[in-house]
Amino acid sequence: MEYALHEVLEVQEMTAFKTLCLTKSKTMKALVSDPKLKEIMQQEVDTTTRQLQEFASILSNAKHE
């Protein structure tokens, strides 16, 4: 699929942001003792991982000039 350059750049920005979020969630999860909060953070890790895979797929299929 063809994307405009600004669209590709926006996906790259979202990827960078979500990578930072994933790093923070994984790091903080190790410091949390509350089981419910740990479960919520694990859900965030799983969701963010899935989103990053989708972004990678979009970027690898992007054709721009």
CHARMM internal coordinates of N, CA and C (Angstrom, degrees):
IC EDIT
DIST 1 N 1 CA 1.4487
DIST 1 CA 1 C 1.5260
ANGL 1 N 1 CA 1 C 108.90
DIST 1 C 2 N 1.2949
ANGL 1 CA 1 C 2 N 115.89
DIHE 1 N 1 CA 1 C 2 N 144.47
DIST 2 N 2 CA 1.4566
ANGL 1 C 2 N 2 CA 119.83
DIHE 1 CA 1 C 2 N 2 CA 179.11
DIST 2 CA 2 C 1.5229
ANGL 2 N 2 CA 2 C 110.82
DIHE 1 C 2 N 2 CA 2 C -91.21
DIST 2 C 3 N 1.3150
ANGL 2 CA 2 C 3 N 114.80
DIHE 2 N 2 CA 2 C 3 N 132.09
DIST 3 N 3 CA 1.4622
ANGL 2 C 3 N 3 CA 121.39
DIHE 2 CA 2 C 3 N 3 CA 176.92
DIST 3 CA 3 C 1.5168
ANGL 3 N 3 CA 3 C 108.32
DIHE 2 C 3 N 3 CA 3 C -122.86
DIST 3 C 4 N 1.3072
ANGL 3 CA 3 C 4 N 115.79
DIHE 3 N 3 CA 3 C 4 N 148.00
DIST 4 N 4 CA 1.4620
ANGL 3 C 4 N 4 CA 119.99
DIHE 3 CA 3 C 4 N 4 CA 172.65
DIST 4 CA 4 C 1.5265
ANGL 4 N 4 CA 4 C 107.98
DIHE 3 C 4 N 4 CA 4 C -71.51
DIST 4 C 5 N 1.3046
ANGL 4 CA 4 C 5 N 115.69
DIHE 4 N 4 CA 4 C 5 N 155.59
DIST 5 N 5 CA 1.4548
ANGL 4 C 5 N 5 CA 120.75
DIHE 4 CA 4 C 5 N 5 CA -178.04
DIST 5 CA 5 C 1.5313
ANGL 5 N 5 CA 5 C 111.44
DIHE 4 C 5 N 5 CA 5 C -56.15
DIST 5 C 6 N 1.3338
ANGL 5 CA 5 C 6 N 117.10
DIHE 5 N 5 CA 5 C 6 N -41.54
DIST 6 N 6 CA 1.4675
ANGL 5 C 6 N 6 CA 119.17
DIHE 5 CA 5 C 6 N 6 CA -178.08
DIST 6 CA 6 C 1.5347
ANGL 6 N 6 CA 6 C 111.18
DIHE 5 C 6 N 6 CA 6 C -65.27
DIST 6 C 7 N 1.3266
ANGL 6 CA 6 C 7 N 117.71
DIHE 6 N 6 CA 6 C 7 N -29.31
DIST 7 N 7 CA 1.4645
ANGL 6 C 7 N 7 CA 120.19
DIHE 6 CA 6 C 7 N 7 CA 177.49
DIST 7 CA 7 C 1.5239
ANGL 7 N 7 CA 7 C 111.27
DIHE 6 C 7 N 7 CA 7 C -69.72
DIST 7 C 8 N 1.3149
ANGL 7 CA 7 C 8 N 115.77
DIHE 7 N 7 CA 7 C 8 N -41.91
DIST 8 N 8 CA 1.4661
ANGL 7 C 8 N 8 CA 120.52
DIHE 7 CA 7 C 8 N 8 CA 177.58
DIST 8 CA 8 C 1.5247
ANGL 8 N 8 CA 8 C 109.78
DIHE 7 C 8 N 8 CA 8 C -63.32
DIST 8 C 9 N 1.3216
ANGL 8 CA 8 C 9 N 116.65
DIHE 8 N 8 CA 8 C 9 N -42.83
DIST 9 N 9 CA 1.4655
ANGL 8 C 9 N 9 CA 120.51
DIHE 8 CA 8 C 9 N 9 CA 179.16
DIST 9 CA 9 C 1.5314
ANGL 9 N 9 CA 9 C 111.50
DIHE 8 C 9 N 9 CA 9 C -63.64
DIST 9 C 10 N 1.3191
ANGL 9 CA 9 C 10 N 117.18
DIHE 9 N 9 CA 9 C 10 N -37.29
DIST 10 N 10 CA 1.4664
ANGL 9 C 10 N 10 CA 120.40
DIHE 9 CA 9 C 10 N 10 CA 178.53
DIST 10 CA 10 C 1.5285
ANGL 10 N 10 CA 10 C 110.85
DIHE 9 C 10 N 10 CA 10 C -65.97
DIST 10 C 11 N 1.3199
ANGL 10 CA 10 C 11 N 116.75
DIHE 10 N 10 CA 10 C 11 N -41.04
DIST 11 N 11 CA 1.4707
ANGL 10 C 11 N 11 CA 119.72
DIHE 10 CA 10 C 11 N 11 CA 177.45
DIST 11 CA 11 C 1.5266
ANGL 11 N 11 CA 11 C 109.53
DIHE 10 C 11 N 11 CA 11 C -64.92
DIST 11 C 12 N 1.3191
ANGL 11 CA 11 C 12 N 117.61
DIHE 11 N 11 CA 11 C 12 N -38.49
DIST 12 N 12 CA 1.4660
ANGL 11 C 12 N 12 CA 120.43
DIHE 11 CA 11 C 12 N 12 CA 177.04
DIST 12 CA 12 C 1.5305
ANGL 12 N 12 CA 12 C 111.11
DIHE 11 C 12 N 12 CA 12 C -64.04
DIST 12 C 13 N 1.3135
ANGL 12 CA 12 C 13 N 116.78
DIHE 12 N 12 CA 12 C 13 N -39.35
DIST 13 N 13 CA 1.4727
ANGL 12 C 13 N 13 CA 120.03
DIHE 12 CA 12 C 13 N 13 CA 177.38
DIST 13 CA 13 C 1.5235
ANGL 13 N 13 CA 13 C 110.96
DIHE 12 C 13 N 13 CA 13 C -64.51
DIST 13 C 14 N 1.3294
ANGL 13 CA 13 C 14 N 116.89
DIHE 13 N 13 CA 13 C 14 N -44.00
DIST 14 N 14 CA 1.4681
ANGL 13 C 14 N 14 CA 120.27
DIHE 13 CA 13 C 14 N 14 CA 178.29
DIST 14 CA 14 C 1.5197
ANGL 14 N 14 CA 14 C 110.83
DIHE 13 C 14 N 14 CA 14 C -63.41
DIST 14 C 15 N 1.3339
ANGL 14 CA 14 C 15 N 116.27
DIHE 14 N 14 CA 14 C 15 N -37.09
DIST 15 N 15 CA 1.4653
ANGL 14 C 15 N 15 CA 120.78
DIHE 14 CA 14 C 15 N 15 CA 178.41
DIST 15 CA 15 C 1.5250
ANGL 15 N 15 CA 15 C 110.24
DIHE 14 C 15 N 15 CA 15 C -63.35
DIST 15 C 16 N 1.3064
ANGL 15 CA 15 C 16 N 116.93
DIHE 15 N 15 CA 15 C 16 N -44.19
DIST 16 N 16 CA 1.4663
ANGL 15 C 16 N 16 CA 120.79
DIHE 15 CA 15 C 16 N 16 CA 179.27
DIST 16 CA 16 C 1.5250
ANGL 16 N 16 CA 16 C 110.73
DIHE 15 C 16 N 16 CA 16 C -62.84
DIST 16 C 17 N 1.3259
ANGL 16 CA 16 C 17 N 116.80
DIHE 16 N 16 CA 16 C 17 N -43.27
DIST 17 N 17 CA 1.4595
ANGL 16 C 17 N 17 CA 121.02
DIHE 16 CA 16 C 17 N 17 CA 179.77
DIST 17 CA 17 C 1.5240
ANGL 17 N 17 CA 17 C 111.25
DIHE 16 C 17 N 17 CA 17 C -64.56
DIST 17 C 18 N 1.3251
ANGL 17 CA 17 C 18 N 117.06
DIHE 17 N 17 CA 17 C 18 N -46.06
DIST 18 N 18 CA 1.4618
ANGL 17 C 18 N 18 CA 120.47
DIHE 17 CA 17 C 18 N 18 CA -178.27
DIST 18 CA 18 C 1.5310
ANGL 18 N 18 CA 18 C 111.18
DIHE 17 C 18 N 18 CA 18 C -68.02
DIST 18 C 19 N 1.3275
ANGL 18 CA 18 C 19 N 117.30
DIHE 18 N 18 CA 18 C 19 N -30.19
DIST 19 N 19 CA 1.4655
ANGL 18 C 19 N 19 CA 120.30
DIHE 18 CA 18 C 19 N 19 CA 175.73
DIST 19 CA 19 C 1.5224
ANGL 19 N 19 CA 19 C 110.04
DIHE 18 C 19 N 19 CA 19 C -65.63
DIST 19 C 20 N 1.3261
ANGL 19 CA 19 C 20 N 116.19
DIHE 19 N 19 CA 19 C 20 N -41.29
DIST 20 N 20 CA 1.4586
ANGL 19 C 20 N 20 CA 120.67
DIHE 19 CA 19 C 20 N 20 CA 176.42
DIST 20 CA 20 C 1.5308
ANGL 20 N 20 CA 20 C 110.57
DIHE 19 C 20 N 20 CA 20 C -62.77
DIST 20 C 21 N 1.3287
ANGL 20 CA 20 C 21 N 116.78
DIHE 20 N 20 CA 20 C 21 N -43.99
DIST 21 N 21 CA 1.4725
ANGL 20 C 21 N 21 CA 121.35
DIHE 20 CA 20 C 21 N 21 CA 178.25
DIST 21 CA 21 C 1.5226
ANGL 21 N 21 CA 21 C 110.93
DIHE 20 C 21 N 21 CA 21 C -60.41
DIST 21 C 22 N 1.3235
ANGL 21 CA 21 C 22 N 116.51
DIHE 21 N 21 CA 21 C 22 N -42.69
DIST 22 N 22 CA 1.4650
ANGL 21 C 22 N 22 CA 120.69
DIHE 21 CA 21 C 22 N 22 CA -179.82
DIST 22 CA 22 C 1.5188
ANGL 22 N 22 CA 22 C 111.03
DIHE 21 C 22 N 22 CA 22 C -63.48
DIST 22 C 23 N 1.3118
ANGL 22 CA 22 C 23 N 116.70
DIHE 22 N 22 CA 22 C 23 N -43.98
DIST 23 N 23 CA 1.4637
ANGL 22 C 23 N 23 CA 121.07
DIHE 22 CA 22 C 23 N 23 CA 178.56
DIST 23 CA 23 C 1.5290
ANGL 23 N 23 CA 23 C 110.73
DIHE 22 C 23 N 23 CA 23 C -60.54
DIST 23 C 24 N 1.3156
ANGL 23 CA 23 C 24 N 116.12
DIHE 23 N 23 CA 23 C 24 N -45.06
DIST 24 N 24 CA 1.4604
ANGL 23 C 24 N 24 CA 120.78
DIHE 23 CA 23 C 24 N 24 CA -179.64
DIST 24 CA 24 C 1.5289
ANGL 24 N 24 CA 24 C 110.99
DIHE 23 C 24 N 24 CA 24 C -64.49
DIST 24 C 25 N 1.3165
ANGL 24 CA 24 C 25 N 117.15
DIHE 24 N 24 CA 24 C 25 N -45.06
DIST 25 N 25 CA 1.4651
ANGL 24 C 25 N 25 CA 120.38
DIHE 24 CA 24 C 25 N 25 CA -179.29
DIST 25 CA 25 C 1.5264
ANGL 25 N 25 CA 25 C 111.88
DIHE 24 C 25 N 25 CA 25 C -62.66
DIST 25 C 26 N 1.3307
ANGL 25 CA 25 C 26 N 116.28
DIHE 25 N 25 CA 25 C 26 N -43.35
DIST 26 N 26 CA 1.4698
ANGL 25 C 26 N 26 CA 119.60
DIHE 25 CA 25 C 26 N 26 CA 179.61
DIST 26 CA 26 C 1.5289
ANGL 26 N 26 CA 26 C 110.97
DIHE 25 C 26 N 26 CA 26 C -64.83
DIST 26 C 27 N 1.3142
ANGL 26 CA 26 C 27 N 116.47
DIHE 26 N 26 CA 26 C 27 N -40.18
DIST 27 N 27 CA 1.4620
ANGL 26 C 27 N 27 CA 120.73
DIHE 26 CA 26 C 27 N 27 CA -179.07
DIST 27 CA 27 C 1.5267
ANGL 27 N 27 CA 27 C 111.05
DIHE 26 C 27 N 27 CA 27 C -68.26
DIST 27 C 28 N 1.3199
ANGL 27 CA 27 C 28 N 115.75
DIHE 27 N 27 CA 27 C 28 N -47.26
DIST 28 N 28 CA 1.4638
ANGL 27 C 28 N 28 CA 119.93
DIHE 27 CA 27 C 28 N 28 CA -177.16
DIST 28 CA 28 C 1.5363
ANGL 28 N 28 CA 28 C 112.18
DIHE 27 C 28 N 28 CA 28 C -69.87
DIST 28 C 29 N 1.3235
ANGL 28 CA 28 C 29 N 116.57
DIHE 28 N 28 CA 28 C 29 N -30.81
DIST 29 N 29 CA 1.4620
ANGL 28 C 29 N 29 CA 120.48
DIHE 28 CA 28 C 29 N 29 CA -179.98
DIST 29 CA 29 C 1.5294
ANGL 29 N 29 CA 29 C 110.86
DIHE 28 C 29 N 29 CA 29 C -59.71
DIST 29 C 30 N 1.3129
ANGL 29 CA 29 C 30 N 116.71
DIHE 29 N 29 CA 29 C 30 N -34.51
DIST 30 N 30 CA 1.4597
ANGL 29 C 30 N 30 CA 121.26
DIHE 29 CA 29 C 30 N 30 CA 179.82
DIST 30 CA 30 C 1.5307
ANGL 30 N 30 CA 30 C 111.49
DIHE 29 C 30 N 30 CA 30 C -68.35
DIST 30 C 31 N 1.3294
ANGL 30 CA 30 C 31 N 117.36
DIHE 30 N 30 CA 30 C 31 N -22.29
DIST 31 N 31 CA 1.4621
ANGL 30 C 31 N 31 CA 121.21
DIHE 30 CA 30 C 31 N 31 CA -177.62
DIST 31 CA 31 C 1.5338
ANGL 31 N 31 CA 31 C 113.14
DIHE 30 C 31 N 31 CA 31 C -94.64
DIST 31 C 32 N 1.3372
ANGL 31 CA 31 C 32 N 116.92
DIHE 31 N 31 CA 31 C 32 N -9.41
DIST 32 N 32 CA 1.4647
ANGL 31 C 32 N 32 CA 121.50
DIHE 31 CA 31 C 32 N 32 CA -175.03
DIST 32 CA 32 C 1.5213
ANGL 32 N 32 CA 32 C 110.04
DIHE 31 C 32 N 32 CA 32 C -86.03
DIST 32 C 33 N 1.3295
ANGL 32 CA 32 C 33 N 115.62
DIHE 32 N 32 CA 32 C 33 N 138.32
DIST 33 N 33 CA 1.4675
ANGL 32 C 33 N 33 CA 119.04
DIHE 32 CA 32 C 33 N 33 CA 178.48
DIST 33 CA 33 C 1.5311
ANGL 33 N 33 CA 33 C 112.46
DIHE 32 C 33 N 33 CA 33 C -106.50
DIST 33 C 34 N 1.3291
ANGL 33 CA 33 C 34 N 117.92
DIHE 33 N 33 CA 33 C 34 N -21.56
DIST 34 N 34 CA 1.4549
ANGL 33 C 34 N 34 CA 121.35
DIHE 33 CA 33 C 34 N 34 CA -179.45
DIST 34 CA 34 C 1.5321
ANGL 34 N 34 CA 34 C 110.25
DIHE 33 C 34 N 34 CA 34 C -72.98
DIST 34 C 35 N 1.3382
ANGL 34 CA 34 C 35 N 117.93
DIHE 34 N 34 CA 34 C 35 N 122.92
DIST 35 N 35 CA 1.4672
ANGL 34 C 35 N 35 CA 120.82
DIHE 34 CA 34 C 35 N 35 CA -176.62
DIST 35 CA 35 C 1.5359
ANGL 35 N 35 CA 35 C 113.81
DIHE 34 C 35 N 35 CA 35 C -61.89
DIST 35 C 36 N 1.3212
ANGL 35 CA 35 C 36 N 117.27
DIHE 35 N 35 CA 35 C 36 N -38.62
DIST 36 N 36 CA 1.4651
ANGL 35 C 36 N 36 CA 120.61
DIHE 35 CA 35 C 36 N 36 CA -179.41
DIST 36 CA 36 C 1.5290
ANGL 36 N 36 CA 36 C 110.54
DIHE 35 C 36 N 36 CA 36 C -65.95
DIST 36 C 37 N 1.3154
ANGL 36 CA 36 C 37 N 116.59
DIHE 36 N 36 CA 36 C 37 N -44.89
DIST 37 N 37 CA 1.4576
ANGL 36 C 37 N 37 CA 120.80
DIHE 36 CA 36 C 37 N 37 CA 178.40
DIST 37 CA 37 C 1.5289
ANGL 37 N 37 CA 37 C 110.30
DIHE 36 C 37 N 37 CA 37 C -64.65
DIST 37 C 38 N 1.3103
ANGL 37 CA 37 C 38 N 116.85
DIHE 37 N 37 CA 37 C 38 N -39.30
DIST 38 N 38 CA 1.4612
ANGL 37 C 38 N 38 CA 121.09
DIHE 37 CA 37 C 38 N 38 CA 178.13
DIST 38 CA 38 C 1.5338
ANGL 38 N 38 CA 38 C 110.47
DIHE 37 C 38 N 38 CA 38 C -62.06
DIST 38 C 39 N 1.3301
ANGL 38 CA 38 C 39 N 116.46
DIHE 38 N 38 CA 38 C 39 N -38.76
DIST 39 N 39 CA 1.4664
ANGL 38 C 39 N 39 CA 121.46
DIHE 38 CA 38 C 39 N 39 CA 178.40
DIST 39 CA 39 C 1.5372
ANGL 39 N 39 CA 39 C 110.48
DIHE 38 C 39 N 39 CA 39 C -65.59
DIST 39 C 40 N 1.3290
ANGL 39 CA 39 C 40 N 116.53
DIHE 39 N 39 CA 39 C 40 N -43.38
DIST 40 N 40 CA 1.4651
ANGL 39 C 40 N 40 CA 121.03
DIHE 39 CA 39 C 40 N 40 CA 178.37
DIST 40 CA 40 C 1.5238
ANGL 40 N 40 CA 40 C 109.87
DIHE 39 C 40 N 40 CA 40 C -61.62
DIST 40 C 41 N 1.3113
ANGL 40 CA 40 C 41 N 116.95
DIHE 40 N 40 CA 40 C 41 N -43.24
DIST 41 N 41 CA 1.4592
ANGL 40 C 41 N 41 CA 120.82
DIHE 40 CA 40 C 41 N 41 CA -179.50
DIST 41 CA 41 C 1.5331
ANGL 41 N 41 CA 41 C 110.93
DIHE 40 C 41 N 41 CA 41 C -66.25
DIST 41 C 42 N 1.3289
ANGL 41 CA 41 C 42 N 117.11
DIHE 41 N 41 CA 41 C 42 N -35.77
DIST 42 N 42 CA 1.4572
ANGL 41 C 42 N 42 CA 119.89
DIHE 41 CA 41 C 42 N 42 CA 177.43
DIST 42 CA 42 C 1.5238
ANGL 42 N 42 CA 42 C 110.46
DIHE 41 C 42 N 42 CA 42 C -66.47
DIST 42 C 43 N 1.3225
ANGL 42 CA 42 C 43 N 116.61
DIHE 42 N 42 CA 42 C 43 N -38.26
DIST 43 N 43 CA 1.4676
ANGL 42 C 43 N 43 CA 120.27
DIHE 42 CA 42 C 43 N 43 CA 176.07
DIST 43 CA 43 C 1.5245
ANGL 43 N 43 CA 43 C 110.17
DIHE 42 C 43 N 43 CA 43 C -61.71
DIST 43 C 44 N 1.3139
ANGL 43 CA 43 C 44 N 116.33
DIHE 43 N 43 CA 43 C 44 N -40.04
DIST 44 N 44 CA 1.4746
ANGL 43 C 44 N 44 CA 120.92
DIHE 43 CA 43 C 44 N 44 CA 177.70
DIST 44 CA 44 C 1.5236
ANGL 44 N 44 CA 44 C 110.58
DIHE 43 C 44 N 44 CA 44 C -63.34
DIST 44 C 45 N 1.3317
ANGL 44 CA 44 C 45 N 116.87
DIHE 44 N 44 CA 44 C 45 N -42.34
DIST 45 N 45 CA 1.4657
ANGL 44 C 45 N 45 CA 121.38
DIHE 44 CA 44 C 45 N 45 CA 178.12
DIST 45 CA 45 C 1.5288
ANGL 45 N 45 CA 45 C 109.72
DIHE 44 C 45 N 45 CA 45 C -60.84
DIST 45 C 46 N 1.3229
ANGL 45 CA 45 C 46 N 116.85
DIHE 45 N 45 CA 45 C 46 N -46.07
DIST 46 N 46 CA 1.4700
ANGL 45 C 46 N 46 CA 120.86
DIHE 45 CA 45 C 46 N 46 CA -179.39
DIST 46 CA 46 C 1.5209
ANGL 46 N 46 CA 46 C 111.90
DIHE 45 C 46 N 46 CA 46 C -63.43
DIST 46 C 47 N 1.3275
ANGL 46 CA 46 C 47 N 116.45
DIHE 46 N 46 CA 46 C 47 N -44.74
DIST 47 N 47 CA 1.4606
ANGL 46 C 47 N 47 CA 121.21
DIHE 46 CA 46 C 47 N 47 CA -179.72
DIST 47 CA 47 C 1.5242
ANGL 47 N 47 CA 47 C 110.87
DIHE 46 C 47 N 47 CA 47 C -64.24
DIST 47 C 48 N 1.3071
ANGL 47 CA 47 C 48 N 117.02
DIHE 47 N 47 CA 47 C 48 N -45.93
DIST 48 N 48 CA 1.4613
ANGL 47 C 48 N 48 CA 121.31
DIHE 47 CA 47 C 48 N 48 CA -178.74
DIST 48 CA 48 C 1.5211
ANGL 48 N 48 CA 48 C 110.79
DIHE 47 C 48 N 48 CA 48 C -64.74
DIST 48 C 49 N 1.3223
ANGL 48 CA 48 C 49 N 117.26
DIHE 48 N 48 CA 48 C 49 N -39.02
DIST 49 N 49 CA 1.4664
ANGL 48 C 49 N 49 CA 121.09
DIHE 48 CA 48 C 49 N 49 CA 177.82
DIST 49 CA 49 C 1.5217
ANGL 49 N 49 CA 49 C 110.28
DIHE 48 C 49 N 49 CA 49 C -61.03
DIST 49 C 50 N 1.3158
ANGL 49 CA 49 C 50 N 116.30
DIHE 49 N 49 CA 49 C 50 N -44.21
DIST 50 N 50 CA 1.4642
ANGL 49 C 50 N 50 CA 121.03
DIHE 49 CA 49 C 50 N 50 CA 178.54
DIST 50 CA 50 C 1.5454
ANGL 50 N 50 CA 50 C 110.43
DIHE 49 C 50 N 50 CA 50 C -63.48
DIST 50 C 51 N 1.3280
ANGL 50 CA 50 C 51 N 116.82
DIHE 50 N 50 CA 50 C 51 N -42.91
DIST 51 N 51 CA 1.4640
ANGL 50 C 51 N 51 CA 120.40
DIHE 50 CA 50 C 51 N 51 CA 178.92
DIST 51 CA 51 C 1.5226
ANGL 51 N 51 CA 51 C 111.50
DIHE 50 C 51 N 51 CA 51 C -62.24
DIST 51 C 52 N 1.3263
ANGL 51 CA 51 C 52 N 116.80
DIHE 51 N 51 CA 51 C 52 N -40.97
DIST 52 N 52 CA 1.4628
ANGL 51 C 52 N 52 CA 120.11
DIHE 51 CA 51 C 52 N 52 CA 179.32
DIST 52 CA 52 C 1.5256
ANGL 52 N 52 CA 52 C 111.21
DIHE 51 C 52 N 52 CA 52 C -65.12
DIST 52 C 53 N 1.3236
ANGL 52 CA 52 C 53 N 117.02
DIHE 52 N 52 CA 52 C 53 N -35.54
DIST 53 N 53 CA 1.4646
ANGL 52 C 53 N 53 CA 120.07
DIHE 52 CA 52 C 53 N 53 CA 176.15
DIST 53 CA 53 C 1.5252
ANGL 53 N 53 CA 53 C 110.50
DIHE 52 C 53 N 53 CA 53 C -65.05
DIST 53 C 54 N 1.3277
ANGL 53 CA 53 C 54 N 116.97
DIHE 53 N 53 CA 53 C 54 N -39.18
DIST 54 N 54 CA 1.4605
ANGL 53 C 54 N 54 CA 121.01
DIHE 53 CA 53 C 54 N 54 CA 177.74
DIST 54 CA 54 C 1.5299
ANGL 54 N 54 CA 54 C 110.71
DIHE 53 C 54 N 54 CA 54 C -66.52
DIST 54 C 55 N 1.3234
ANGL 54 CA 54 C 55 N 117.08
DIHE 54 N 54 CA 54 C 55 N -41.90
DIST 55 N 55 CA 1.4615
ANGL 54 C 55 N 55 CA 120.40
DIHE 54 CA 54 C 55 N 55 CA 177.45
DIST 55 CA 55 C 1.5288
ANGL 55 N 55 CA 55 C 110.47
DIHE 54 C 55 N 55 CA 55 C -61.83
DIST 55 C 56 N 1.3278
ANGL 55 CA 55 C 56 N 116.66
DIHE 55 N 55 CA 55 C 56 N -42.39
DIST 56 N 56 CA 1.4668
ANGL 55 C 56 N 56 CA 120.70
DIHE 55 CA 55 C 56 N 56 CA 179.44
DIST 56 CA 56 C 1.5207
ANGL 56 N 56 CA 56 C 110.51
DIHE 55 C 56 N 56 CA 56 C -61.72
DIST 56 C 57 N 1.3085
ANGL 56 CA 56 C 57 N 116.65
DIHE 56 N 56 CA 56 C 57 N -39.65
DIST 57 N 57 CA 1.4537
ANGL 56 C 57 N 57 CA 120.58
DIHE 56 CA 56 C 57 N 57 CA 178.23
DIST 57 CA 57 C 1.5250
ANGL 57 N 57 CA 57 C 111.09
DIHE 56 C 57 N 57 CA 57 C -64.95
DIST 57 C 58 N 1.3170
ANGL 57 CA 57 C 58 N 116.62
DIHE 57 N 57 CA 57 C 58 N -43.36
DIST 58 N 58 CA 1.4634
ANGL 57 C 58 N 58 CA 121.42
DIHE 57 CA 57 C 58 N 58 CA 178.25
DIST 58 CA 58 C 1.5237
ANGL 58 N 58 CA 58 C 110.25
DIHE 57 C 58 N 58 CA 58 C -60.75
DIST 58 C 59 N 1.3321
ANGL 58 CA 58 C 59 N 116.00
DIHE 58 N 58 CA 58 C 59 N -46.82
DIST 59 N 59 CA 1.4606
ANGL 58 C 59 N 59 CA 120.18
DIHE 58 CA 58 C 59 N 59 CA -177.16
DIST 59 CA 59 C 1.5302
ANGL 59 N 59 CA 59 C 111.95
DIHE 58 C 59 N 59 CA 59 C -67.69
DIST 59 C 60 N 1.3204
ANGL 59 CA 59 C 60 N 117.15
DIHE 59 N 59 CA 59 C 60 N -35.88
DIST 60 N 60 CA 1.4669
ANGL 59 C 60 N 60 CA 118.75
DIHE 59 CA 59 C 60 N 60 CA -179.38
DIST 60 CA 60 C 1.5190
ANGL 60 N 60 CA 60 C 111.72
DIHE 59 C 60 N 60 CA 60 C -72.80
DIST 60 C 61 N 1.3224
ANGL 60 CA 60 C 61 N 117.26
DIHE 60 N 60 CA 60 C 61 N -25.87
DIST 61 N 61 CA 1.4719
ANGL 60 C 61 N 61 CA 121.37
DIHE 60 CA 60 C 61 N 61 CA 179.03
DIST 61 CA 61 C 1.5160
ANGL 61 N 61 CA 61 C 113.14
DIHE 60 C 61 N 61 CA 61 C -93.99
DIST 61 C 62 N 1.3195
ANGL 61 CA 61 C 62 N 117.20
DIHE 61 N 61 CA 61 C 62 N -4.92
DIST 62 N 62 CA 1.4708
ANGL 61 C 62 N 62 CA 120.69
DIHE 61 CA 61 C 62 N 62 CA -175.95
DIST 62 CA 62 C 1.5222
ANGL 62 N 62 CA 62 C 110.37
DIHE 61 C 62 N 62 CA 62 C -73.61
DIST 62 C 63 N 1.3035
ANGL 62 CA 62 C 63 N 114.28
DIHE 62 N 62 CA 62 C 63 N 131.30
DIST 63 N 63 CA 1.4652
ANGL 62 C 63 N 63 CA 121.27
DIHE 62 CA 62 C 63 N 63 CA 174.09
DIST 63 CA 63 C 1.5143
ANGL 63 N 63 CA 63 C 106.27
DIHE 62 C 63 N 63 CA 63 C -118.24
DIST 63 C 64 N 1.2892
ANGL 63 CA 63 C 64 N 116.42
DIHE 63 N 63 CA 63 C 64 N 116.29
DIST 64 N 64 CA 1.4660
ANGL 63 C 64 N 64 CA 119.49
DIHE 63 CA 63 C 64 N 64 CA 179.70
DIST 64 CA 64 C 1.5326
ANGL 64 N 64 CA 64 C 108.72
DIHE 63 C 64 N 64 CA 64 C -134.70
DIST 64 C 65 N 1.2866
ANGL 64 CA 64 C 65 N 113.82
DIHE 64 N 64 CA 64 C 65 N 160.05
DIST 65 N 65 CA 1.4785
ANGL 64 C 65 N 65 CA 119.47
DIHE 64 CA 64 C 65 N 65 CA -178.39
DIST 65 CA 65 C 1.4992
ANGL 65 N 65 CA 65 C 110.51
DIHE 64 C 65 N 65 CA 65 C -96.93
END
COOR INIT
IC SEED 1 N 1 CA 1 C
IC BUILD
